[in-house]
Amino acid sequence: MRGAVLEGLAPDGGLYLPEELPSFSPSEVESLRGRAFREIVDAVTLRLFGQEVGVDAIRRVAREALDFEVPVADVGKDRTVVELFHGPTGSFKDTGARFLSRLLPVLQPDPDRPVLVVVATSGDTGGAVIDAFRDVAGSRAVVLYPKGRVSPVQLHQMVVAGEGARRVRALPVRGSFDDCQRMVKAALRDGELNERAALTSANSINVGRLLPQVFHYFHAWAHLPGPGNRDPVISVPTGNVGHLVSGVLAWRMGLPVSRFVAATNENDALVQFLETGSPPEGTSRSTLSSAMDVARPSNLERLTALFDEDLHSLRQVVGARSYTDPETLEAIGAVHERWGYLMDPHTAVGWLAMEAELKSRTDAPGALLATADPAKFPDVVERASGVRPTAPPAWGLDAPREDTGPAIGPELEELRPVLTGLLET
Ligand SMILES: *Cc1c(COP(=O)(O)O)cnc(C)c1O
C-alpha cells in the first residue's frame, strides 16, 4: 500500500489496486448504521490503513483531513442524497485530496526528497488538491487543467487556494483533459524528475485517493431511508470512473449494495464499454457537467480488473446511463420544483440515472452521491431552476479571480521546467 500511494503509477504504467482488502462482516456493517461521518471514517480507516501506517498515525491523518460534515437529505420517498460537497472547495474531491495530503508525509518522512504531486484536472480536483497541499510542509503540487474548459468558480478556487503559497501551482494547458492526463503519466515516468523528487499523482490514478472515497459509500449505506433490510441502488456521477471504483472496493469489503449505477453525460464511454466490451475511443465533448467530460476514463482498467476482466460479472453489479445537457437542466428544474432541493449539474445526471434504475427495482432504496455544491455552477443552476444558489462566504466569490498566467502546450518538454523550478523554491 505504501509503495502504491507514494508512486501513484506502477512501473509498467498500470494502476495499482490493493492486493488485500479488509472485510466487514454483516454485523460490523450494521453497527455503522446511523453513525456520524467522523465515526464511520474512524472505523473504516483503521481497517484499511491501521496495520501498515499505525493506529495513532492514521487516526491523526483522518481527523485532520476529514473535519467536515457529510449531511444526508431525503428527497422524495426512499431517496437519499448524500452531500459530499461540504469540504473547503465544495466537491467530493476534497475527501481524497485532503486525506492523501496528510497521508503522504506519514508515508514519506524523508525531508531531503520532497514529494512532488502532479495532477490533471477537468475541474474540481484542481481546487481540492491546491487547497489540501498548500500548507503541507515538504510537498509540492502542480495542477494541469485544460485552458477554457473549467468553470469560473473552479478556476477562481484554484487561483485563490494558490495565492501566497509558493509550493503549489495551477497551470493552464492548451489541450483537453485527456492531454493533461497524458502529461501527468509522462511526468511520473520521467527519469530526470524522479531523481530529484518523490513523484506521485493525486489524480484518481493514485489509489491513495480512491481508498478514502470508500468512506462515502459506507456513509451512504449507514443513512439509507426506510426499513433497514434492503440493499440500495447507489448512483454515482461518473467521469474518470475513480469514485465508482471506490464504490466497488466498498462492496468488496462487505458493503451490501444491490447495484451501482454510473451516471454519465454525453461522454458515455462507460455505457459503451459495458455494452460492447471494447475500450472507448474518440475525444471528449464539453458539457454542462464538465468534471465528467472524460473520453477515455483511466480507471476503467481498475474496474475491469476488480471483476477479473469478466464483463458479465461486472454487468451484474454495475450499470451505466448517459444523459444530455437538456435532460440535465430539466432534472435540476423538476427536482427543485417538486421538493425545493437544488442540485448541481453532475448530481442532476446522477439523479436521472438513479430514477431510471429504481423503475426496475421498486423495492430498493436509492442513494445518490451528490458530488458538487450547486453554488459551484451558479449560472447553470439558475438557468434550470430560476434560483441562484449562494456560495459559502469562505470561497471569497465576491472578488472573483480569473487568470493563472500563460498556457503551456500539451507536452512534457514544456512542463518539465515548471516542475524543476518549483522544486527549487
Ligand atoms: C470529478 C467529479 C466527478 C467524476 O468523478 P470520477 O471519479 O472522475 O468518476 C463527478 N462530479 C464532480 C462534481 C466531480 O468533480
The ligand as an SDF file (V2000), in Angstrom:
LIG
                    3D

 15 15  0  0  0  0  0  0  0  0999 V2000
  -14.5950   14.5190  -10.5080 C   0  0  0  0  0  0  0  0  0  0  0  0
  -16.0570   14.6920  -10.4800 C   0  0  0  0  0  0  0  0  0  0  0  0
  -16.9190   13.6860  -10.9230 C   0  0  0  0  0  0  0  0  0  0  0  0
  -16.4350   12.3860  -11.5280 C   0  0  0  0  0  0  0  0  0  0  0  0
  -15.7130   11.6030  -10.6270 O   0  0  0  0  0  0  0  0  0  0  0  0
  -14.7740   10.4200  -11.2000 P   0  0  0  0  0  0  0  0  0  0  0  0
  -14.1070    9.8380  -10.0130 O   0  0  0  0  0  0  0  0  0  0  0  0
  -13.8100   11.0820  -12.1330 O   0  0  0  0  0  0  0  0  0  0  0  0
  -15.6510    9.4710  -11.9170 O   0  0  0  0  0  0  0  0  0  0  0  0
  -18.2710   13.9010  -10.7970 C   0  0  0  0  0  0  0  0  0  0  0  0
  -18.7630   15.0560  -10.3000 N   0  0  0  0  0  0  0  0  0  0  0  0
  -17.9630   16.0450   -9.8810 C   0  0  0  0  0  0  0  0  0  0  0  0
  -18.5730   17.2870   -9.3580 C   0  0  0  0  0  0  0  0  0  0  0  0
  -16.5810   15.9020   -9.9440 C   0  0  0  0  0  0  0  0  0  0  0  0
  -15.7860   16.8900   -9.5370 O   0  0  0  0  0  0  0  0  0  0  0  0
  1  2  1  0
  2  3  1  0
  2 14  2  0
  3  4  1  0
  3 10  2  0
  4  5  1  0
  5  6  1  0
  6  7  2  0
  6  8  1  0
  6  9  1  0
 10 11  1  0
 11 12  2  0
 12 13  1  0
 12 14  1  0
 14 15  1  0
M  END
$$$$
